[in-house]
Amino acid sequence: MKILVTFSRIFVAALFLFSGFIKLNDPLGFSYKLQEYFGEGVLNLEFLIPFALLIAVFLVIFEIILGITLILGYLPKFTVWSLLLMIVFFTFLTFYSAYFNKVTDCGCFGDALPLTPWESFTKDVILLVLVLVLFFGRQYINPIGKEAIHKYVVFGGFTACLAFAYHVLMHLPAFDFRAYKIGTNIQQGMEIPEGAPKAEFAYHWKFNVNGEEQIVTTSGDYPQVSGKFIGVETETINEGYEPPIHDFAIEKDGGDYTSEFLQKENLILIVMYNLSKSEAEGLNAIKTLTDNAMANGYEVIGLTASGAKDISEIKSRYDLKFEFYATDETALKTILRSNPGIVQLKKGTIVDKLHWNDADKLSL
């Protein structure tokens, strides 16, 4: 039992530290995932959505602190109870998400290690077993080193976590695991390699034939059935290959300008997924930057998911000289964890990405 507790202690602590740090590197991304869970049709806790970022920061720091206290053997009773309550809750959440297909990626390891809902649930079941070993064998969790310094180590870890969280929120994540990291060519990221597996679907068509329900399954074609059509259900047989970048487009008034802009030699994208949520101080910084960029021969465009009324109001209020184009909100949130933010492109390749706080660091 002592050996089993020691193994579980090391494994669980390492996993909590790794998982916590990955999410602490990108707390804004984790808050977007929490908003999905809080949303209608999942947990129906919409009143928590405005507090998603605060909850995200608290959860990831608490996760890291539990990893530290478990390794140190500090406050073992509090630690194992906290671990048990957390893992029971998240096991239920991942099962609910997987079974009802509510959230397709739990966000457990951020963008560094995406997991399917059932993979997330399996991971949590394994963790639950190991945490139960720790819970019933907590008498074997002996302190490491001098107990007198444990509280200072925990306090130091807590302070470091807060400082790191503040840094990445005021700038950008220190490590970028997303499809839009610096050096990526967006056009190439959207291409599907020759011979890549294609998505396969089964269509279950329902008909009323002579008063009885009849289901006919095809790969897509409408079946020739003598009866009244009731409905159709689609089943995914094979997901097929999905390119790393699959939801990016630059559109305006029904036209698609993606290819045109991805061929530009010097292009600055001002990313603002939601203009009503863009920070005023950031918009002032963007005004100075974009005027300077255009004076230096750069083409500047704004990308947003907001409507024409919001665009007109923002352009007028901050005297913005560049045009706005429409892009999917989720794609914009993925591209940059800043609202507004700056992306520098050279023939479709991402040369630089900056938070508005670092607008003056853009090299033109």
C-alpha beads as a LAMMPS data file, in Angstrom:
LAMMPS data file: protein, C-alpha beads

364 atoms
363 bonds

1 atom types
1 bond types

-500.0 500.0 xlo xhi
-500.0 500.0 ylo yhi
-500.0 500.0 zlo zhi

Masses

1 110.0

Atoms # bond

1 1 1 0.000 0.000 0.000
2 1 1 2.854 2.373 0.808
3 1 1 4.409 1.766 -2.634
4 1 1 1.033 2.269 -4.328
5 1 1 0.443 5.530 -2.428
6 1 1 3.918 6.786 -3.337
7 1 1 3.358 6.037 -7.037
8 1 1 -0.083 7.650 -6.989
9 1 1 1.296 10.662 -5.136
10 1 1 4.017 11.296 -7.726
11 1 1 1.788 10.610 -10.739
12 1 1 -1.171 12.711 -9.568
13 1 1 1.046 15.599 -8.462
14 1 1 2.945 15.617 -11.760
15 1 1 -0.283 15.546 -13.769
16 1 1 -1.876 18.351 -11.740
17 1 1 1.252 20.496 -12.038
18 1 1 1.513 19.917 -15.792
19 1 1 -2.196 20.432 -16.439
20 1 1 -2.310 23.510 -14.209
21 1 1 0.726 25.156 -15.782
22 1 1 -0.519 24.546 -19.348
23 1 1 -3.818 26.260 -18.519
24 1 1 -2.107 29.018 -16.487
25 1 1 -0.062 29.797 -19.597
26 1 1 -3.368 30.617 -21.346
27 1 1 -6.042 31.460 -18.735
28 1 1 -8.097 33.379 -21.284
29 1 1 -8.314 30.272 -23.474
30 1 1 -9.412 28.208 -20.474
31 1 1 -12.044 30.831 -19.635
32 1 1 -13.490 30.439 -23.156
33 1 1 -13.792 26.713 -22.477
34 1 1 -15.534 27.382 -19.154
35 1 1 -17.980 29.656 -20.962
36 1 1 -18.899 26.688 -23.166
37 1 1 -19.587 24.569 -20.083
38 1 1 -21.611 27.353 -18.426
39 1 1 -23.639 27.978 -21.576
40 1 1 -27.201 27.022 -22.407
41 1 1 -27.590 23.373 -23.285
42 1 1 -24.608 22.245 -21.204
43 1 1 -24.724 23.212 -17.497
44 1 1 -27.144 26.122 -18.016
45 1 1 -25.189 28.361 -15.636
46 1 1 -25.148 31.466 -17.830
47 1 1 -24.925 33.763 -14.779
48 1 1 -21.333 32.515 -14.282
49 1 1 -20.168 33.459 -17.794
50 1 1 -19.114 37.032 -16.816
51 1 1 -16.897 35.518 -14.080
52 1 1 -15.351 32.829 -16.307
53 1 1 -11.872 34.396 -16.375
54 1 1 -11.768 34.869 -12.586
55 1 1 -12.917 31.267 -12.064
56 1 1 -10.369 30.029 -14.617
57 1 1 -7.452 31.735 -12.857
58 1 1 -8.610 30.469 -9.445
59 1 1 -9.029 26.871 -10.649
60 1 1 -5.660 26.592 -12.396
61 1 1 -3.741 28.149 -9.483
62 1 1 -5.571 25.884 -7.035
63 1 1 -4.699 22.907 -9.254
64 1 1 -0.998 23.816 -9.156
65 1 1 -1.045 24.442 -5.402
66 1 1 -2.600 21.002 -4.819
67 1 1 0.198 19.464 -6.884
68 1 1 2.779 21.266 -4.730
69 1 1 1.150 20.349 -1.406
70 1 1 0.818 16.701 -2.492
71 1 1 4.515 16.471 -3.384
72 1 1 5.542 18.193 -0.149
73 1 1 3.122 16.212 2.020
74 1 1 1.794 19.515 3.367
75 1 1 -1.733 19.460 4.858
76 1 1 -2.378 15.907 3.555
77 1 1 -5.986 15.714 4.782
78 1 1 -6.965 18.992 3.100
79 1 1 -5.046 18.042 -0.037
80 1 1 -6.606 14.613 -0.580
81 1 1 -10.116 15.862 0.196
82 1 1 -9.657 18.703 -2.297
83 1 1 -8.263 16.312 -4.921
84 1 1 -11.152 13.912 -4.419
85 1 1 -13.854 16.584 -4.675
86 1 1 -12.245 18.101 -7.776
87 1 1 -11.780 14.805 -9.604
88 1 1 -15.294 13.562 -8.757
89 1 1 -16.751 16.778 -10.170
90 1 1 -14.613 16.722 -13.322
91 1 1 -15.262 13.006 -13.891
92 1 1 -18.993 13.723 -13.842
93 1 1 -18.492 16.757 -16.105
94 1 1 -16.425 14.899 -18.718
95 1 1 -18.851 11.955 -18.710
96 1 1 -21.802 14.310 -19.171
97 1 1 -19.965 16.142 -21.949
98 1 1 -18.936 12.923 -23.708
99 1 1 -22.238 11.072 -23.368
100 1 1 -24.375 13.983 -24.545
101 1 1 -21.687 15.322 -26.923
102 1 1 -21.862 18.804 -25.383
103 1 1 -18.244 20.044 -25.439
104 1 1 -15.900 18.436 -27.959
105 1 1 -12.669 19.248 -26.096
106 1 1 -12.523 19.446 -22.299
107 1 1 -9.577 21.867 -22.279
108 1 1 -7.837 19.791 -19.591
109 1 1 -4.430 20.413 -21.166
110 1 1 -5.316 23.511 -23.167
111 1 1 -4.206 23.487 -26.801
112 1 1 -1.014 21.574 -25.946
113 1 1 -2.755 18.196 -25.797
114 1 1 -6.341 18.206 -27.132
115 1 1 -8.432 15.287 -25.900
116 1 1 -11.722 13.937 -27.193
117 1 1 -14.578 13.844 -24.637
118 1 1 -14.221 10.080 -24.070
119 1 1 -10.415 10.368 -23.747
120 1 1 -10.964 13.075 -21.120
121 1 1 -13.419 10.877 -19.246
122 1 1 -11.002 7.908 -19.336
123 1 1 -8.206 10.109 -18.025
124 1 1 -10.413 11.312 -15.158
125 1 1 -11.480 7.755 -14.250
126 1 1 -7.812 6.729 -13.952
127 1 1 -7.103 9.815 -11.871
128 1 1 -10.123 9.079 -9.670
129 1 1 -8.766 5.594 -8.900
130 1 1 -5.334 7.012 -8.008
131 1 1 -6.867 9.768 -5.870
132 1 1 -8.944 7.163 -4.023
133 1 1 -5.704 5.289 -3.295
134 1 1 -4.320 8.530 -1.826
135 1 1 -7.521 9.175 0.109
136 1 1 -7.602 5.776 1.831
137 1 1 -3.833 5.614 2.236
138 1 1 -3.199 9.190 3.340
139 1 1 -1.416 7.981 6.475
140 1 1 1.448 7.032 4.147
141 1 1 1.787 10.574 2.762
142 1 1 4.811 11.642 4.769
143 1 1 6.226 15.197 4.595
144 1 1 9.327 15.790 2.469
145 1 1 12.035 17.980 3.969
146 1 1 11.477 20.364 6.854
147 1 1 7.800 20.930 7.525
148 1 1 8.525 24.448 8.797
149 1 1 9.384 25.689 5.299
150 1 1 6.446 24.046 3.520
151 1 1 4.129 27.011 3.975
152 1 1 6.752 29.340 2.523
153 1 1 7.161 27.072 -0.500
154 1 1 3.378 27.034 -1.017
155 1 1 3.158 30.808 -0.600
156 1 1 6.053 31.276 -3.032
157 1 1 4.333 28.998 -5.560
158 1 1 1.063 30.882 -5.158
159 1 1 2.777 34.249 -5.667
160 1 1 4.659 32.999 -8.730
161 1 1 1.408 31.690 -10.235
162 1 1 -0.335 35.022 -9.726
163 1 1 2.584 36.914 -11.277
164 1 1 2.708 34.567 -14.279
165 1 1 -1.072 34.777 -14.799
166 1 1 -0.915 38.585 -14.720
167 1 1 1.968 38.604 -17.225
168 1 1 0.264 36.405 -19.827
169 1 1 -3.011 38.312 -19.488
170 1 1 -1.292 41.668 -19.984
171 1 1 0.760 40.352 -22.913
172 1 1 0.235 36.962 -24.609
173 1 1 0.748 33.309 -23.590
174 1 1 4.439 32.536 -23.084
175 1 1 4.047 29.307 -25.082
176 1 1 1.775 29.193 -28.133
177 1 1 0.356 25.735 -28.901
178 1 1 -2.330 26.941 -31.294
179 1 1 -2.545 26.539 -35.073
180 1 1 -1.825 30.259 -35.549
181 1 1 1.577 30.443 -33.880
182 1 1 4.368 32.632 -35.285
183 1 1 5.926 31.090 -38.400
184 1 1 2.690 29.452 -39.558
185 1 1 1.531 29.989 -43.123
186 1 1 -2.246 30.314 -42.905
187 1 1 -2.897 29.220 -46.490
188 1 1 -0.838 26.050 -46.059
189 1 1 -2.548 25.392 -42.723
190 1 1 -5.918 25.300 -44.486
191 1 1 -4.870 22.850 -47.203
192 1 1 -5.897 19.186 -47.194
193 1 1 -3.068 16.853 -48.281
194 1 1 -3.660 14.640 -51.279
195 1 1 -4.905 11.227 -50.219
196 1 1 -6.008 12.411 -46.769
197 1 1 -8.967 10.413 -45.383
198 1 1 -12.327 11.989 -46.101
199 1 1 -15.201 12.312 -43.677
200 1 1 -17.793 9.555 -43.918
201 1 1 -21.392 9.877 -42.793
202 1 1 -24.415 7.623 -42.555
203 1 1 -27.815 9.191 -43.119
204 1 1 -30.758 7.503 -41.417
205 1 1 -33.927 8.516 -43.275
206 1 1 -37.260 8.017 -41.505
207 1 1 -40.452 7.384 -43.477
208 1 1 -44.031 6.530 -42.658
209 1 1 -44.858 3.583 -44.896
210 1 1 -48.423 2.308 -44.597
211 1 1 -48.699 3.551 -41.022
212 1 1 -45.364 2.062 -39.883
213 1 1 -42.058 3.851 -39.350
214 1 1 -39.318 2.674 -41.669
215 1 1 -35.654 3.721 -41.507
216 1 1 -33.463 3.612 -44.608
217 1 1 -29.713 4.249 -44.287
218 1 1 -27.635 5.717 -47.123
219 1 1 -24.287 7.459 -47.514
220 1 1 -26.014 10.668 -48.558
221 1 1 -28.415 10.118 -51.425
222 1 1 -32.122 10.565 -50.819
223 1 1 -33.669 7.074 -50.902
224 1 1 -36.497 6.150 -53.212
225 1 1 -39.180 5.084 -50.733
226 1 1 -42.922 5.024 -51.208
227 1 1 -43.984 6.732 -48.028
228 1 1 -44.180 10.047 -46.160
229 1 1 -40.837 11.536 -45.176
230 1 1 -40.531 12.148 -41.401
231 1 1 -36.938 13.236 -40.862
232 1 1 -33.269 12.329 -41.137
233 1 1 -30.475 11.762 -38.605
234 1 1 -26.787 12.018 -39.489
235 1 1 -24.193 9.714 -37.950
236 1 1 -20.455 10.350 -38.295
237 1 1 -18.683 7.158 -39.327
238 1 1 -15.250 8.635 -39.909
239 1 1 -14.179 12.170 -38.937
240 1 1 -11.708 12.299 -41.820
241 1 1 -8.768 14.703 -41.993
242 1 1 -9.354 18.201 -40.650
243 1 1 -6.639 20.773 -41.437
244 1 1 -5.150 22.647 -38.456
245 1 1 -6.767 25.867 -39.726
246 1 1 -10.325 25.169 -40.876
247 1 1 -12.463 28.134 -39.864
248 1 1 -10.490 31.152 -41.096
249 1 1 -11.950 33.481 -43.730
250 1 1 -11.839 37.192 -44.558
251 1 1 -15.231 38.284 -45.882
252 1 1 -17.106 41.489 -46.647
253 1 1 -20.528 42.114 -48.198
254 1 1 -20.826 38.493 -49.290
255 1 1 -17.403 38.394 -50.937
256 1 1 -14.457 36.211 -49.855
257 1 1 -11.128 38.068 -49.769
258 1 1 -9.088 35.424 -47.947
259 1 1 -6.767 34.428 -50.802
260 1 1 -6.275 38.045 -51.871
261 1 1 -5.098 39.220 -48.456
262 1 1 -2.963 36.133 -47.819
263 1 1 -0.885 37.114 -50.860
264 1 1 -0.083 40.597 -49.530
265 1 1 3.596 41.374 -48.965
266 1 1 3.067 43.515 -45.865
267 1 1 -0.236 43.154 -44.042
268 1 1 -1.291 44.074 -40.517
269 1 1 -4.390 42.398 -39.092
270 1 1 -6.122 44.147 -36.203
271 1 1 -8.001 41.363 -34.443
272 1 1 -11.086 42.369 -32.447
273 1 1 -13.451 39.435 -32.055
274 1 1 -16.103 41.608 -30.385
275 1 1 -15.937 45.399 -30.711
276 1 1 -18.222 45.979 -27.727
277 1 1 -15.706 44.142 -25.541
278 1 1 -12.584 45.806 -26.991
279 1 1 -10.634 47.832 -24.441
280 1 1 -10.663 51.613 -24.948
281 1 1 -7.000 51.979 -24.012
282 1 1 -6.174 49.268 -26.510
283 1 1 -8.094 51.019 -29.286
284 1 1 -6.139 54.211 -28.666
285 1 1 -2.899 52.236 -28.954
286 1 1 -4.165 50.606 -32.155
287 1 1 -4.977 54.020 -33.645
288 1 1 -1.374 55.182 -33.226
289 1 1 0.065 51.913 -34.509
290 1 1 -2.137 51.635 -37.600
291 1 1 -1.556 55.241 -38.663
292 1 1 2.183 54.615 -38.409
293 1 1 1.951 51.293 -40.268
294 1 1 -0.020 52.783 -43.178
295 1 1 2.446 55.674 -43.382
296 1 1 5.178 53.045 -43.767
297 1 1 3.440 51.339 -46.692
298 1 1 1.643 48.541 -44.847
299 1 1 -1.902 47.527 -45.664
300 1 1 -4.038 47.383 -42.525
301 1 1 -7.414 45.684 -42.089
302 1 1 -9.554 44.876 -39.075
303 1 1 -11.065 41.451 -38.445
304 1 1 -14.168 41.188 -36.290
305 1 1 -17.359 39.210 -35.811
306 1 1 -19.297 42.360 -34.853
307 1 1 -21.952 43.947 -37.044
308 1 1 -21.854 47.018 -39.266
309 1 1 -23.360 49.316 -36.604
310 1 1 -20.622 48.523 -34.072
311 1 1 -17.940 48.869 -36.760
312 1 1 -19.214 52.297 -37.816
313 1 1 -19.374 53.496 -34.214
314 1 1 -15.846 52.325 -33.348
315 1 1 -14.324 53.754 -36.528
316 1 1 -15.936 57.129 -35.866
317 1 1 -15.111 57.280 -32.143
318 1 1 -11.418 56.399 -32.535
319 1 1 -10.913 57.810 -36.054
320 1 1 -9.710 54.476 -37.414
321 1 1 -8.643 54.730 -41.062
322 1 1 -8.659 51.032 -41.996
323 1 1 -11.517 48.859 -43.234
324 1 1 -13.081 45.999 -41.280
325 1 1 -13.797 42.513 -42.582
326 1 1 -15.820 39.664 -41.091
327 1 1 -14.194 36.573 -39.572
328 1 1 -15.633 33.853 -37.343
329 1 1 -15.506 34.841 -33.655
330 1 1 -14.074 31.497 -32.490
331 1 1 -11.304 31.748 -35.097
332 1 1 -10.412 35.262 -33.924
333 1 1 -10.309 34.144 -30.280
334 1 1 -7.988 31.318 -31.330
335 1 1 -5.682 33.523 -33.376
336 1 1 -4.958 35.982 -30.590
337 1 1 -5.694 36.248 -26.862
338 1 1 -6.063 40.020 -27.019
339 1 1 -8.996 42.270 -27.906
340 1 1 -7.719 44.267 -29.747
341 1 1 -4.538 42.562 -30.886
342 1 1 -2.052 42.762 -33.746
343 1 1 -0.969 40.121 -36.265
344 1 1 1.731 40.879 -38.826
345 1 1 1.587 38.819 -42.036
346 1 1 3.995 38.438 -44.931
347 1 1 2.395 36.574 -47.838
348 1 1 0.154 34.673 -45.450
349 1 1 2.901 33.752 -42.977
350 1 1 2.530 35.017 -39.408
351 1 1 5.606 37.141 -38.704
352 1 1 4.548 38.547 -35.343
353 1 1 1.649 38.579 -32.862
354 1 1 1.265 41.229 -30.196
355 1 1 -1.059 42.200 -27.378
356 1 1 -2.185 45.813 -27.625
357 1 1 -0.036 46.527 -24.561
358 1 1 2.987 45.730 -26.756
359 1 1 1.852 47.676 -29.833
360 1 1 4.964 49.874 -29.685
361 1 1 7.157 46.762 -30.082
362 1 1 5.936 46.003 -33.594
363 1 1 8.833 46.172 -36.033
364 1 1 7.856 47.906 -39.261

Bonds

1 1 1 2
2 1 2 3
3 1 3 4
4 1 4 5
5 1 5 6
6 1 6 7
7 1 7 8
8 1 8 9
9 1 9 10
10 1 10 11
11 1 11 12
12 1 12 13
13 1 13 14
14 1 14 15
15 1 15 16
16 1 16 17
17 1 17 18
18 1 18 19
19 1 19 20
20 1 20 21
21 1 21 22
22 1 22 23
23 1 23 24
24 1 24 25
25 1 25 26
26 1 26 27
27 1 27 28
28 1 28 29
29 1 29 30
30 1 30 31
31 1 31 32
32 1 32 33
33 1 33 34
34 1 34 35
35 1 35 36
36 1 36 37
37 1 37 38
38 1 38 39
39 1 39 40
40 1 40 41
41 1 41 42
42 1 42 43
43 1 43 44
44 1 44 45
45 1 45 46
46 1 46 47
47 1 47 48
48 1 48 49
49 1 49 50
50 1 50 51
51 1 51 52
52 1 52 53
53 1 53 54
54 1 54 55
55 1 55 56
56 1 56 57
57 1 57 58
58 1 58 59
59 1 59 60
60 1 60 61
61 1 61 62
62 1 62 63
63 1 63 64
64 1 64 65
65 1 65 66
66 1 66 67
67 1 67 68
68 1 68 69
69 1 69 70
70 1 70 71
71 1 71 72
72 1 72 73
73 1 73 74
74 1 74 75
75 1 75 76
76 1 76 77
77 1 77 78
78 1 78 79
79 1 79 80
80 1 80 81
81 1 81 82
82 1 82 83
83 1 83 84
84 1 84 85
85 1 85 86
86 1 86 87
87 1 87 88
88 1 88 89
89 1 89 90
90 1 90 91
91 1 91 92
92 1 92 93
93 1 93 94
94 1 94 95
95 1 95 96
96 1 96 97
97 1 97 98
98 1 98 99
99 1 99 100
100 1 100 101
101 1 101 102
102 1 102 103
103 1 103 104
104 1 104 105
105 1 105 106
106 1 106 107
107 1 107 108
108 1 108 109
109 1 109 110
110 1 110 111
111 1 111 112
112 1 112 113
113 1 113 114
114 1 114 115
115 1 115 116
116 1 116 117
117 1 117 118
118 1 118 119
119 1 119 120
120 1 120 121
121 1 121 122
122 1 122 123
123 1 123 124
124 1 124 125
125 1 125 126
126 1 126 127
127 1 127 128
128 1 128 129
129 1 129 130
130 1 130 131
131 1 131 132
132 1 132 133
133 1 133 134
134 1 134 135
135 1 135 136
136 1 136 137
137 1 137 138
138 1 138 139
139 1 139 140
140 1 140 141
141 1 141 142
142 1 142 143
143 1 143 144
144 1 144 145
145 1 145 146
146 1 146 147
147 1 147 148
148 1 148 149
149 1 149 150
150 1 150 151
151 1 151 152
152 1 152 153
153 1 153 154
154 1 154 155
155 1 155 156
156 1 156 157
157 1 157 158
158 1 158 159
159 1 159 160
160 1 160 161
161 1 161 162
162 1 162 163
163 1 163 164
164 1 164 165
165 1 165 166
166 1 166 167
167 1 167 168
168 1 168 169
169 1 169 170
170 1 170 171
171 1 171 172
172 1 172 173
173 1 173 174
174 1 174 175
175 1 175 176
176 1 176 177
177 1 177 178
178 1 178 179
179 1 179 180
180 1 180 181
181 1 181 182
182 1 182 183
183 1 183 184
184 1 184 185
185 1 185 186
186 1 186 187
187 1 187 188
188 1 188 189
189 1 189 190
190 1 190 191
191 1 191 192
192 1 192 193
193 1 193 194
194 1 194 195
195 1 195 196
196 1 196 197
197 1 197 198
198 1 198 199
199 1 199 200
200 1 200 201
201 1 201 202
202 1 202 203
203 1 203 204
204 1 204 205
205 1 205 206
206 1 206 207
207 1 207 208
208 1 208 209
209 1 209 210
210 1 210 211
211 1 211 212
212 1 212 213
213 1 213 214
214 1 214 215
215 1 215 216
216 1 216 217
217 1 217 218
218 1 218 219
219 1 219 220
220 1 220 221
221 1 221 222
222 1 222 223
223 1 223 224
224 1 224 225
225 1 225 226
226 1 226 227
227 1 227 228
228 1 228 229
229 1 229 230
230 1 230 231
231 1 231 232
232 1 232 233
233 1 233 234
234 1 234 235
235 1 235 236
236 1 236 237
237 1 237 238
238 1 238 239
239 1 239 240
240 1 240 241
241 1 241 242
242 1 242 243
243 1 243 244
244 1 244 245
245 1 245 246
246 1 246 247
247 1 247 248
248 1 248 249
249 1 249 250
250 1 250 251
251 1 251 252
252 1 252 253
253 1 253 254
254 1 254 255
255 1 255 256
256 1 256 257
257 1 257 258
258 1 258 259
259 1 259 260
260 1 260 261
261 1 261 262
262 1 262 263
263 1 263 264
264 1 264 265
265 1 265 266
266 1 266 267
267 1 267 268
268 1 268 269
269 1 269 270
270 1 270 271
271 1 271 272
272 1 272 273
273 1 273 274
274 1 274 275
275 1 275 276
276 1 276 277
277 1 277 278
278 1 278 279
279 1 279 280
280 1 280 281
281 1 281 282
282 1 282 283
283 1 283 284
284 1 284 285
285 1 285 286
286 1 286 287
287 1 287 288
288 1 288 289
289 1 289 290
290 1 290 291
291 1 291 292
292 1 292 293
293 1 293 294
294 1 294 295
295 1 295 296
296 1 296 297
297 1 297 298
298 1 298 299
299 1 299 300
300 1 300 301
301 1 301 302
302 1 302 303
303 1 303 304
304 1 304 305
305 1 305 306
306 1 306 307
307 1 307 308
308 1 308 309
309 1 309 310
310 1 310 311
311 1 311 312
312 1 312 313
313 1 313 314
314 1 314 315
315 1 315 316
316 1 316 317
317 1 317 318
318 1 318 319
319 1 319 320
320 1 320 321
321 1 321 322
322 1 322 323
323 1 323 324
324 1 324 325
325 1 325 326
326 1 326 327
327 1 327 328
328 1 328 329
329 1 329 330
330 1 330 331
331 1 331 332
332 1 332 333
333 1 333 334
334 1 334 335
335 1 335 336
336 1 336 337
337 1 337 338
338 1 338 339
339 1 339 340
340 1 340 341
341 1 341 342
342 1 342 343
343 1 343 344
344 1 344 345
345 1 345 346
346 1 346 347
347 1 347 348
348 1 348 349
349 1 349 350
350 1 350 351
351 1 351 352
352 1 352 353
353 1 353 354
354 1 354 355
355 1 355 356
356 1 356 357
357 1 357 358
358 1 358 359
359 1 359 360
360 1 360 361
361 1 361 362
362 1 362 363
363 1 363 364
